[in-house]
């Protein structure tokens, strides 16, 4: 019982410093909000994935930038190789107008998809293939903490 009490007291005293080590705060609700989307593709299918992404997803992202919901879209690939467990093939960085727009569904997305790709059967088949060759995908909100 004495060891449990000591552990609880140590945790209580360390509390403020533990909280300070959390993720940096996000900006104000009316400030730009940045998300990085990482894609890891089955080995040997990187070019196929990129071609499908550029054909069937990038035009949608560009339309959303034109609407003002997003401020920018950038696609990157690493210049050097990594270990397999830390490997990612593509990073798409999207800067949204604000956090609310980044974290809520776009009510215009379905309409834009049908407008951009009238042949929905082909679009759906190619999007299915893009996800079949995808090994992993994760989203990472990032905060700019550069001092002013």
Chimera marker file (.cmm) of the C-alpha trace (Angstrom):
<marker_set name="trace">
<marker id="1" x="0.000" y="0.000" z="0.000" r="1" g="1" b="0" radius="0.5"/>
<marker id="2" x="2.886" y="2.329" z="0.816" r="1" g="1" b="0" radius="0.5"/>
<marker id="3" x="4.363" y="1.801" z="-2.706" r="1" g="1" b="0" radius="0.5"/>
<marker id="4" x="0.996" y="2.632" z="-4.306" r="1" g="1" b="0" radius="0.5"/>
<marker id="5" x="0.729" y="5.883" z="-2.309" r="1" g="1" b="0" radius="0.5"/>
<marker id="6" x="4.283" y="6.885" z="-3.296" r="1" g="1" b="0" radius="0.5"/>
<marker id="7" x="3.522" y="6.179" z="-6.961" r="1" g="1" b="0" radius="0.5"/>
<marker id="8" x="0.298" y="8.234" z="-6.801" r="1" g="1" b="0" radius="0.5"/>
<marker id="9" x="2.089" y="11.156" z="-5.144" r="1" g="1" b="0" radius="0.5"/>
<marker id="10" x="4.867" y="11.041" z="-7.746" r="1" g="1" b="0" radius="0.5"/>
<marker id="11" x="2.314" y="11.054" z="-10.544" r="1" g="1" b="0" radius="0.5"/>
<marker id="12" x="0.466" y="13.999" z="-8.999" r="1" g="1" b="0" radius="0.5"/>
<marker id="13" x="3.660" y="16.016" z="-8.665" r="1" g="1" b="0" radius="0.5"/>
<marker id="14" x="4.748" y="15.174" z="-12.204" r="1" g="1" b="0" radius="0.5"/>
<marker id="15" x="1.309" y="16.007" z="-13.627" r="1" g="1" b="0" radius="0.5"/>
<marker id="16" x="1.944" y="19.570" z="-14.843" r="1" g="1" b="0" radius="0.5"/>
<marker id="17" x="5.178" y="18.649" z="-16.616" r="1" g="1" b="0" radius="0.5"/>
<marker id="18" x="3.526" y="15.636" z="-18.244" r="1" g="1" b="0" radius="0.5"/>
<marker id="19" x="0.740" y="17.824" z="-19.598" r="1" g="1" b="0" radius="0.5"/>
<marker id="20" x="3.252" y="20.250" z="-21.046" r="1" g="1" b="0" radius="0.5"/>
<marker id="21" x="4.720" y="17.466" z="-23.172" r="1" g="1" b="0" radius="0.5"/>
<marker id="22" x="1.517" y="16.863" z="-25.146" r="1" g="1" b="0" radius="0.5"/>
<marker id="23" x="0.843" y="17.871" z="-28.738" r="1" g="1" b="0" radius="0.5"/>
<marker id="24" x="1.230" y="21.565" z="-29.486" r="1" g="1" b="0" radius="0.5"/>
<marker id="25" x="-2.041" y="23.480" z="-29.541" r="1" g="1" b="0" radius="0.5"/>
<marker id="26" x="-3.837" y="24.029" z="-32.824" r="1" g="1" b="0" radius="0.5"/>
<marker id="27" x="-4.281" y="27.566" z="-34.080" r="1" g="1" b="0" radius="0.5"/>
<marker id="28" x="-7.375" y="29.668" z="-33.651" r="1" g="1" b="0" radius="0.5"/>
<marker id="29" x="-10.595" y="28.377" z="-35.289" r="1" g="1" b="0" radius="0.5"/>
<marker id="30" x="-10.381" y="31.029" z="-38.024" r="1" g="1" b="0" radius="0.5"/>
<marker id="31" x="-6.755" y="30.237" z="-38.926" r="1" g="1" b="0" radius="0.5"/>
<marker id="32" x="-5.466" y="27.844" z="-41.625" r="1" g="1" b="0" radius="0.5"/>
<marker id="33" x="-5.280" y="24.189" z="-40.570" r="1" g="1" b="0" radius="0.5"/>
<marker id="34" x="-2.745" y="21.796" z="-42.104" r="1" g="1" b="0" radius="0.5"/>
<marker id="35" x="-3.100" y="18.045" z="-42.521" r="1" g="1" b="0" radius="0.5"/>
<marker id="36" x="-0.511" y="15.670" z="-43.978" r="1" g="1" b="0" radius="0.5"/>
<marker id="37" x="-1.808" y="12.483" z="-45.599" r="1" g="1" b="0" radius="0.5"/>
<marker id="38" x="0.718" y="9.657" z="-45.938" r="1" g="1" b="0" radius="0.5"/>
<marker id="39" x="0.399" y="6.762" z="-48.377" r="1" g="1" b="0" radius="0.5"/>
<marker id="40" x="2.410" y="3.528" z="-48.347" r="1" g="1" b="0" radius="0.5"/>
<marker id="41" x="1.883" y="1.474" z="-51.504" r="1" g="1" b="0" radius="0.5"/>
<marker id="42" x="2.593" y="-2.178" z="-52.277" r="1" g="1" b="0" radius="0.5"/>
<marker id="43" x="6.162" y="-2.452" z="-53.494" r="1" g="1" b="0" radius="0.5"/>
<marker id="44" x="6.375" y="-2.089" z="-57.272" r="1" g="1" b="0" radius="0.5"/>
<marker id="45" x="2.991" y="-0.331" z="-57.594" r="1" g="1" b="0" radius="0.5"/>
<marker id="46" x="4.063" y="3.209" z="-56.709" r="1" g="1" b="0" radius="0.5"/>
<marker id="47" x="3.717" y="4.584" z="-60.246" r="1" g="1" b="0" radius="0.5"/>
<marker id="48" x="0.324" y="2.923" z="-60.742" r="1" g="1" b="0" radius="0.5"/>
<marker id="49" x="-0.925" y="4.435" z="-57.484" r="1" g="1" b="0" radius="0.5"/>
<marker id="50" x="0.375" y="7.889" z="-58.414" r="1" g="1" b="0" radius="0.5"/>
<marker id="51" x="-1.213" y="7.744" z="-61.873" r="1" g="1" b="0" radius="0.5"/>
<marker id="52" x="-4.579" y="6.772" z="-60.370" r="1" g="1" b="0" radius="0.5"/>
<marker id="53" x="-4.266" y="9.421" z="-57.646" r="1" g="1" b="0" radius="0.5"/>
<marker id="54" x="-3.466" y="12.142" z="-60.196" r="1" g="1" b="0" radius="0.5"/>
<marker id="55" x="-6.308" y="11.014" z="-62.457" r="1" g="1" b="0" radius="0.5"/>
<marker id="56" x="-9.044" y="10.330" z="-59.911" r="1" g="1" b="0" radius="0.5"/>
<marker id="57" x="-8.345" y="12.326" z="-56.772" r="1" g="1" b="0" radius="0.5"/>
<marker id="58" x="-6.086" y="15.286" z="-57.486" r="1" g="1" b="0" radius="0.5"/>
<marker id="59" x="-8.631" y="17.028" z="-59.784" r="1" g="1" b="0" radius="0.5"/>
<marker id="60" x="-11.160" y="16.869" z="-56.930" r="1" g="1" b="0" radius="0.5"/>
<marker id="61" x="-8.638" y="18.412" z="-54.538" r="1" g="1" b="0" radius="0.5"/>
<marker id="62" x="-7.929" y="21.198" z="-57.067" r="1" g="1" b="0" radius="0.5"/>
<marker id="63" x="-11.678" y="21.934" z="-57.387" r="1" g="1" b="0" radius="0.5"/>
<marker id="64" x="-11.948" y="22.180" z="-53.605" r="1" g="1" b="0" radius="0.5"/>
<marker id="65" x="-9.002" y="24.610" z="-53.571" r="1" g="1" b="0" radius="0.5"/>
<marker id="66" x="-10.822" y="26.672" z="-56.217" r="1" g="1" b="0" radius="0.5"/>
<marker id="67" x="-13.898" y="26.749" z="-53.949" r="1" g="1" b="0" radius="0.5"/>
<marker id="68" x="-11.853" y="28.253" z="-51.098" r="1" g="1" b="0" radius="0.5"/>
<marker id="69" x="-12.448" y="25.384" z="-48.667" r="1" g="1" b="0" radius="0.5"/>
<marker id="70" x="-8.781" y="24.419" z="-49.047" r="1" g="1" b="0" radius="0.5"/>
<marker id="71" x="-5.960" y="26.901" z="-49.512" r="1" g="1" b="0" radius="0.5"/>
<marker id="72" x="-3.355" y="24.595" z="-51.069" r="1" g="1" b="0" radius="0.5"/>
<marker id="73" x="-2.434" y="21.014" z="-51.974" r="1" g="1" b="0" radius="0.5"/>
<marker id="74" x="1.129" y="19.723" z="-52.293" r="1" g="1" b="0" radius="0.5"/>
<marker id="75" x="2.213" y="16.187" z="-53.287" r="1" g="1" b="0" radius="0.5"/>
<marker id="76" x="5.676" y="14.956" z="-52.288" r="1" g="1" b="0" radius="0.5"/>
<marker id="77" x="7.715" y="11.770" z="-52.363" r="1" g="1" b="0" radius="0.5"/>
<marker id="78" x="10.881" y="11.112" z="-50.356" r="1" g="1" b="0" radius="0.5"/>
<marker id="79" x="14.180" y="11.639" z="-52.161" r="1" g="1" b="0" radius="0.5"/>
<marker id="80" x="15.882" y="8.734" z="-50.356" r="1" g="1" b="0" radius="0.5"/>
<marker id="81" x="14.807" y="5.286" z="-49.251" r="1" g="1" b="0" radius="0.5"/>
<marker id="82" x="13.765" y="4.336" z="-45.727" r="1" g="1" b="0" radius="0.5"/>
<marker id="83" x="13.459" y="1.135" z="-43.754" r="1" g="1" b="0" radius="0.5"/>
<marker id="84" x="10.332" y="-0.816" z="-44.681" r="1" g="1" b="0" radius="0.5"/>
<marker id="85" x="8.574" y="-0.208" z="-41.368" r="1" g="1" b="0" radius="0.5"/>
<marker id="86" x="8.981" y="3.572" z="-41.639" r="1" g="1" b="0" radius="0.5"/>
<marker id="87" x="8.569" y="3.807" z="-45.424" r="1" g="1" b="0" radius="0.5"/>
<marker id="88" x="5.976" y="6.053" z="-47.004" r="1" g="1" b="0" radius="0.5"/>
<marker id="89" x="5.725" y="6.674" z="-50.724" r="1" g="1" b="0" radius="0.5"/>
<marker id="90" x="3.651" y="9.846" z="-51.011" r="1" g="1" b="0" radius="0.5"/>
<marker id="91" x="2.739" y="12.718" z="-48.706" r="1" g="1" b="0" radius="0.5"/>
<marker id="92" x="-0.110" y="15.026" z="-49.622" r="1" g="1" b="0" radius="0.5"/>
<marker id="93" x="-0.135" y="18.200" z="-47.565" r="1" g="1" b="0" radius="0.5"/>
<marker id="94" x="-3.405" y="20.093" z="-47.557" r="1" g="1" b="0" radius="0.5"/>
<marker id="95" x="-3.848" y="23.478" z="-45.970" r="1" g="1" b="0" radius="0.5"/>
<marker id="96" x="-7.509" y="24.066" z="-45.150" r="1" g="1" b="0" radius="0.5"/>
<marker id="97" x="-9.082" y="27.469" z="-44.639" r="1" g="1" b="0" radius="0.5"/>
<marker id="98" x="-9.777" y="26.513" z="-40.998" r="1" g="1" b="0" radius="0.5"/>
<marker id="99" x="-10.092" y="23.525" z="-38.670" r="1" g="1" b="0" radius="0.5"/>
<marker id="100" x="-13.876" y="23.272" z="-39.025" r="1" g="1" b="0" radius="0.5"/>
<marker id="101" x="-13.616" y="22.793" z="-42.791" r="1" g="1" b="0" radius="0.5"/>
<marker id="102" x="-10.807" y="20.261" z="-42.326" r="1" g="1" b="0" radius="0.5"/>
<marker id="103" x="-12.781" y="18.114" z="-39.908" r="1" g="1" b="0" radius="0.5"/>
<marker id="104" x="-16.253" y="18.136" z="-41.462" r="1" g="1" b="0" radius="0.5"/>
<marker id="105" x="-17.574" y="16.465" z="-44.587" r="1" g="1" b="0" radius="0.5"/>
<marker id="106" x="-17.709" y="18.554" z="-47.729" r="1" g="1" b="0" radius="0.5"/>
<marker id="107" x="-21.388" y="18.755" z="-48.759" r="1" g="1" b="0" radius="0.5"/>
<marker id="108" x="-20.367" y="19.409" z="-52.392" r="1" g="1" b="0" radius="0.5"/>
<marker id="109" x="-18.006" y="16.443" z="-52.776" r="1" g="1" b="0" radius="0.5"/>
<marker id="110" x="-20.458" y="13.964" z="-54.350" r="1" g="1" b="0" radius="0.5"/>
<marker id="111" x="-21.674" y="16.573" z="-56.826" r="1" g="1" b="0" radius="0.5"/>
<marker id="112" x="-18.083" y="17.436" z="-57.793" r="1" g="1" b="0" radius="0.5"/>
<marker id="113" x="-17.167" y="13.768" z="-58.252" r="1" g="1" b="0" radius="0.5"/>
<marker id="114" x="-20.104" y="13.206" z="-60.603" r="1" g="1" b="0" radius="0.5"/>
<marker id="115" x="-19.244" y="16.407" z="-62.469" r="1" g="1" b="0" radius="0.5"/>
<marker id="116" x="-15.547" y="15.546" z="-62.878" r="1" g="1" b="0" radius="0.5"/>
<marker id="117" x="-16.063" y="11.856" z="-63.725" r="1" g="1" b="0" radius="0.5"/>
<marker id="118" x="-19.341" y="11.284" z="-65.599" r="1" g="1" b="0" radius="0.5"/>
<marker id="119" x="-18.312" y="7.654" z="-66.207" r="1" g="1" b="0" radius="0.5"/>
<marker id="120" x="-18.887" y="6.629" z="-62.593" r="1" g="1" b="0" radius="0.5"/>
<marker id="121" x="-18.311" y="2.923" z="-63.252" r="1" g="1" b="0" radius="0.5"/>
<marker id="122" x="-14.758" y="3.565" z="-64.471" r="1" g="1" b="0" radius="0.5"/>
<marker id="123" x="-14.116" y="6.053" z="-61.669" r="1" g="1" b="0" radius="0.5"/>
<marker id="124" x="-15.268" y="3.588" z="-59.003" r="1" g="1" b="0" radius="0.5"/>
<marker id="125" x="-13.267" y="0.716" z="-60.527" r="1" g="1" b="0" radius="0.5"/>
<marker id="126" x="-10.079" y="2.797" z="-60.669" r="1" g="1" b="0" radius="0.5"/>
<marker id="127" x="-10.566" y="4.120" z="-57.140" r="1" g="1" b="0" radius="0.5"/>
<marker id="128" x="-11.072" y="0.534" z="-55.955" r="1" g="1" b="0" radius="0.5"/>
<marker id="129" x="-7.773" y="-0.414" z="-57.610" r="1" g="1" b="0" radius="0.5"/>
<marker id="130" x="-5.993" y="2.553" z="-56.009" r="1" g="1" b="0" radius="0.5"/>
<marker id="131" x="-7.060" y="1.307" z="-52.588" r="1" g="1" b="0" radius="0.5"/>
<marker id="132" x="-6.263" y="-2.346" z="-53.408" r="1" g="1" b="0" radius="0.5"/>
<marker id="133" x="-2.581" y="-1.509" z="-53.900" r="1" g="1" b="0" radius="0.5"/>
<marker id="134" x="-2.427" y="0.717" z="-50.827" r="1" g="1" b="0" radius="0.5"/>
<marker id="135" x="-0.738" y="-0.890" z="-47.813" r="1" g="1" b="0" radius="0.5"/>
<marker id="136" x="-1.243" y="1.923" z="-45.321" r="1" g="1" b="0" radius="0.5"/>
<marker id="137" x="-2.624" y="5.420" z="-45.078" r="1" g="1" b="0" radius="0.5"/>
<marker id="138" x="-2.515" y="7.817" z="-42.156" r="1" g="1" b="0" radius="0.5"/>
<marker id="139" x="-3.444" y="11.435" z="-41.534" r="1" g="1" b="0" radius="0.5"/>
<marker id="140" x="-1.378" y="13.769" z="-39.420" r="1" g="1" b="0" radius="0.5"/>
<marker id="141" x="-2.589" y="17.219" z="-38.332" r="1" g="1" b="0" radius="0.5"/>
<marker id="142" x="0.426" y="19.525" z="-37.989" r="1" g="1" b="0" radius="0.5"/>
<marker id="143" x="0.841" y="22.782" z="-36.128" r="1" g="1" b="0" radius="0.5"/>
<marker id="144" x="3.200" y="25.575" z="-37.108" r="1" g="1" b="0" radius="0.5"/>
<marker id="145" x="4.987" y="26.514" z="-33.911" r="1" g="1" b="0" radius="0.5"/>
<marker id="146" x="7.605" y="28.768" z="-35.524" r="1" g="1" b="0" radius="0.5"/>
<marker id="147" x="8.149" y="31.782" z="-33.247" r="1" g="1" b="0" radius="0.5"/>
<marker id="148" x="6.975" y="35.108" z="-34.692" r="1" g="1" b="0" radius="0.5"/>
<link id1="1" id2="2" r="1" g="1" b="0" radius="0.2"/>
<link id1="2" id2="3" r="1" g="1" b="0" radius="0.2"/>
<link id1="3" id2="4" r="1" g="1" b="0" radius="0.2"/>
<link id1="4" id2="5" r="1" g="1" b="0" radius="0.2"/>
<link id1="5" id2="6" r="1" g="1" b="0" radius="0.2"/>
<link id1="6" id2="7" r="1" g="1" b="0" radius="0.2"/>
<link id1="7" id2="8" r="1" g="1" b="0" radius="0.2"/>
<link id1="8" id2="9" r="1" g="1" b="0" radius="0.2"/>
<link id1="9" id2="10" r="1" g="1" b="0" radius="0.2"/>
<link id1="10" id2="11" r="1" g="1" b="0" radius="0.2"/>
<link id1="11" id2="12" r="1" g="1" b="0" radius="0.2"/>
<link id1="12" id2="13" r="1" g="1" b="0" radius="0.2"/>
<link id1="13" id2="14" r="1" g="1" b="0" radius="0.2"/>
<link id1="14" id2="15" r="1" g="1" b="0" radius="0.2"/>
<link id1="15" id2="16" r="1" g="1" b="0" radius="0.2"/>
<link id1="16" id2="17" r="1" g="1" b="0" radius="0.2"/>
<link id1="17" id2="18" r="1" g="1" b="0" radius="0.2"/>
<link id1="18" id2="19" r="1" g="1" b="0" radius="0.2"/>
<link id1="19" id2="20" r="1" g="1" b="0" radius="0.2"/>
<link id1="20" id2="21" r="1" g="1" b="0" radius="0.2"/>
<link id1="21" id2="22" r="1" g="1" b="0" radius="0.2"/>
<link id1="22" id2="23" r="1" g="1" b="0" radius="0.2"/>
<link id1="23" id2="24" r="1" g="1" b="0" radius="0.2"/>
<link id1="24" id2="25" r="1" g="1" b="0" radius="0.2"/>
<link id1="25" id2="26" r="1" g="1" b="0" radius="0.2"/>
<link id1="26" id2="27" r="1" g="1" b="0" radius="0.2"/>
<link id1="27" id2="28" r="1" g="1" b="0" radius="0.2"/>
<link id1="28" id2="29" r="1" g="1" b="0" radius="0.2"/>
<link id1="29" id2="30" r="1" g="1" b="0" radius="0.2"/>
<link id1="30" id2="31" r="1" g="1" b="0" radius="0.2"/>
<link id1="31" id2="32" r="1" g="1" b="0" radius="0.2"/>
<link id1="32" id2="33" r="1" g="1" b="0" radius="0.2"/>
<link id1="33" id2="34" r="1" g="1" b="0" radius="0.2"/>
<link id1="34" id2="35" r="1" g="1" b="0" radius="0.2"/>
<link id1="35" id2="36" r="1" g="1" b="0" radius="0.2"/>
<link id1="36" id2="37" r="1" g="1" b="0" radius="0.2"/>
<link id1="37" id2="38" r="1" g="1" b="0" radius="0.2"/>
<link id1="38" id2="39" r="1" g="1" b="0" radius="0.2"/>
<link id1="39" id2="40" r="1" g="1" b="0" radius="0.2"/>
<link id1="40" id2="41" r="1" g="1" b="0" radius="0.2"/>
<link id1="41" id2="42" r="1" g="1" b="0" radius="0.2"/>
<link id1="42" id2="43" r="1" g="1" b="0" radius="0.2"/>
<link id1="43" id2="44" r="1" g="1" b="0" radius="0.2"/>
<link id1="44" id2="45" r="1" g="1" b="0" radius="0.2"/>
<link id1="45" id2="46" r="1" g="1" b="0" radius="0.2"/>
<link id1="46" id2="47" r="1" g="1" b="0" radius="0.2"/>
<link id1="47" id2="48" r="1" g="1" b="0" radius="0.2"/>
<link id1="48" id2="49" r="1" g="1" b="0" radius="0.2"/>
<link id1="49" id2="50" r="1" g="1" b="0" radius="0.2"/>
<link id1="50" id2="51" r="1" g="1" b="0" radius="0.2"/>
<link id1="51" id2="52" r="1" g="1" b="0" radius="0.2"/>
<link id1="52" id2="53" r="1" g="1" b="0" radius="0.2"/>
<link id1="53" id2="54" r="1" g="1" b="0" radius="0.2"/>
<link id1="54" id2="55" r="1" g="1" b="0" radius="0.2"/>
<link id1="55" id2="56" r="1" g="1" b="0" radius="0.2"/>
<link id1="56" id2="57" r="1" g="1" b="0" radius="0.2"/>
<link id1="57" id2="58" r="1" g="1" b="0" radius="0.2"/>
<link id1="58" id2="59" r="1" g="1" b="0" radius="0.2"/>
<link id1="59" id2="60" r="1" g="1" b="0" radius="0.2"/>
<link id1="60" id2="61" r="1" g="1" b="0" radius="0.2"/>
<link id1="61" id2="62" r="1" g="1" b="0" radius="0.2"/>
<link id1="62" id2="63" r="1" g="1" b="0" radius="0.2"/>
<link id1="63" id2="64" r="1" g="1" b="0" radius="0.2"/>
<link id1="64" id2="65" r="1" g="1" b="0" radius="0.2"/>
<link id1="65" id2="66" r="1" g="1" b="0" radius="0.2"/>
<link id1="66" id2="67" r="1" g="1" b="0" radius="0.2"/>
<link id1="67" id2="68" r="1" g="1" b="0" radius="0.2"/>
<link id1="68" id2="69" r="1" g="1" b="0" radius="0.2"/>
<link id1="69" id2="70" r="1" g="1" b="0" radius="0.2"/>
<link id1="70" id2="71" r="1" g="1" b="0" radius="0.2"/>
<link id1="71" id2="72" r="1" g="1" b="0" radius="0.2"/>
<link id1="72" id2="73" r="1" g="1" b="0" radius="0.2"/>
<link id1="73" id2="74" r="1" g="1" b="0" radius="0.2"/>
<link id1="74" id2="75" r="1" g="1" b="0" radius="0.2"/>
<link id1="75" id2="76" r="1" g="1" b="0" radius="0.2"/>
<link id1="76" id2="77" r="1" g="1" b="0" radius="0.2"/>
<link id1="77" id2="78" r="1" g="1" b="0" radius="0.2"/>
<link id1="78" id2="79" r="1" g="1" b="0" radius="0.2"/>
<link id1="79" id2="80" r="1" g="1" b="0" radius="0.2"/>
<link id1="80" id2="81" r="1" g="1" b="0" radius="0.2"/>
<link id1="81" id2="82" r="1" g="1" b="0" radius="0.2"/>
<link id1="82" id2="83" r="1" g="1" b="0" radius="0.2"/>
<link id1="83" id2="84" r="1" g="1" b="0" radius="0.2"/>
<link id1="84" id2="85" r="1" g="1" b="0" radius="0.2"/>
<link id1="85" id2="86" r="1" g="1" b="0" radius="0.2"/>
<link id1="86" id2="87" r="1" g="1" b="0" radius="0.2"/>
<link id1="87" id2="88" r="1" g="1" b="0" radius="0.2"/>
<link id1="88" id2="89" r="1" g="1" b="0" radius="0.2"/>
<link id1="89" id2="90" r="1" g="1" b="0" radius="0.2"/>
<link id1="90" id2="91" r="1" g="1" b="0" radius="0.2"/>
<link id1="91" id2="92" r="1" g="1" b="0" radius="0.2"/>
<link id1="92" id2="93" r="1" g="1" b="0" radius="0.2"/>
<link id1="93" id2="94" r="1" g="1" b="0" radius="0.2"/>
<link id1="94" id2="95" r="1" g="1" b="0" radius="0.2"/>
<link id1="95" id2="96" r="1" g="1" b="0" radius="0.2"/>
<link id1="96" id2="97" r="1" g="1" b="0" radius="0.2"/>
<link id1="97" id2="98" r="1" g="1" b="0" radius="0.2"/>
<link id1="98" id2="99" r="1" g="1" b="0" radius="0.2"/>
<link id1="99" id2="100" r="1" g="1" b="0" radius="0.2"/>
<link id1="100" id2="101" r="1" g="1" b="0" radius="0.2"/>
<link id1="101" id2="102" r="1" g="1" b="0" radius="0.2"/>
<link id1="102" id2="103" r="1" g="1" b="0" radius="0.2"/>
<link id1="103" id2="104" r="1" g="1" b="0" radius="0.2"/>
<link id1="104" id2="105" r="1" g="1" b="0" radius="0.2"/>
<link id1="105" id2="106" r="1" g="1" b="0" radius="0.2"/>
<link id1="106" id2="107" r="1" g="1" b="0" radius="0.2"/>
<link id1="107" id2="108" r="1" g="1" b="0" radius="0.2"/>
<link id1="108" id2="109" r="1" g="1" b="0" radius="0.2"/>
<link id1="109" id2="110" r="1" g="1" b="0" radius="0.2"/>
<link id1="110" id2="111" r="1" g="1" b="0" radius="0.2"/>
<link id1="111" id2="112" r="1" g="1" b="0" radius="0.2"/>
<link id1="112" id2="113" r="1" g="1" b="0" radius="0.2"/>
<link id1="113" id2="114" r="1" g="1" b="0" radius="0.2"/>
<link id1="114" id2="115" r="1" g="1" b="0" radius="0.2"/>
<link id1="115" id2="116" r="1" g="1" b="0" radius="0.2"/>
<link id1="116" id2="117" r="1" g="1" b="0" radius="0.2"/>
<link id1="117" id2="118" r="1" g="1" b="0" radius="0.2"/>
<link id1="118" id2="119" r="1" g="1" b="0" radius="0.2"/>
<link id1="119" id2="120" r="1" g="1" b="0" radius="0.2"/>
<link id1="120" id2="121" r="1" g="1" b="0" radius="0.2"/>
<link id1="121" id2="122" r="1" g="1" b="0" radius="0.2"/>
<link id1="122" id2="123" r="1" g="1" b="0" radius="0.2"/>
<link id1="123" id2="124" r="1" g="1" b="0" radius="0.2"/>
<link id1="124" id2="125" r="1" g="1" b="0" radius="0.2"/>
<link id1="125" id2="126" r="1" g="1" b="0" radius="0.2"/>
<link id1="126" id2="127" r="1" g="1" b="0" radius="0.2"/>
<link id1="127" id2="128" r="1" g="1" b="0" radius="0.2"/>
<link id1="128" id2="129" r="1" g="1" b="0" radius="0.2"/>
<link id1="129" id2="130" r="1" g="1" b="0" radius="0.2"/>
<link id1="130" id2="131" r="1" g="1" b="0" radius="0.2"/>
<link id1="131" id2="132" r="1" g="1" b="0" radius="0.2"/>
<link id1="132" id2="133" r="1" g="1" b="0" radius="0.2"/>
<link id1="133" id2="134" r="1" g="1" b="0" radius="0.2"/>
<link id1="134" id2="135" r="1" g="1" b="0" radius="0.2"/>
<link id1="135" id2="136" r="1" g="1" b="0" radius="0.2"/>
<link id1="136" id2="137" r="1" g="1" b="0" radius="0.2"/>
<link id1="137" id2="138" r="1" g="1" b="0" radius="0.2"/>
<link id1="138" id2="139" r="1" g="1" b="0" radius="0.2"/>
<link id1="139" id2="140" r="1" g="1" b="0" radius="0.2"/>
<link id1="140" id2="141" r="1" g="1" b="0" radius="0.2"/>
<link id1="141" id2="142" r="1" g="1" b="0" radius="0.2"/>
<link id1="142" id2="143" r="1" g="1" b="0" radius="0.2"/>
<link id1="143" id2="144" r="1" g="1" b="0" radius="0.2"/>
<link id1="144" id2="145" r="1" g="1" b="0" radius="0.2"/>
<link id1="145" id2="146" r="1" g="1" b="0" radius="0.2"/>
<link id1="146" id2="147" r="1" g="1" b="0" radius="0.2"/>
<link id1="147" id2="148" r="1" g="1" b="0" radius="0.2"/>
</marker_set>
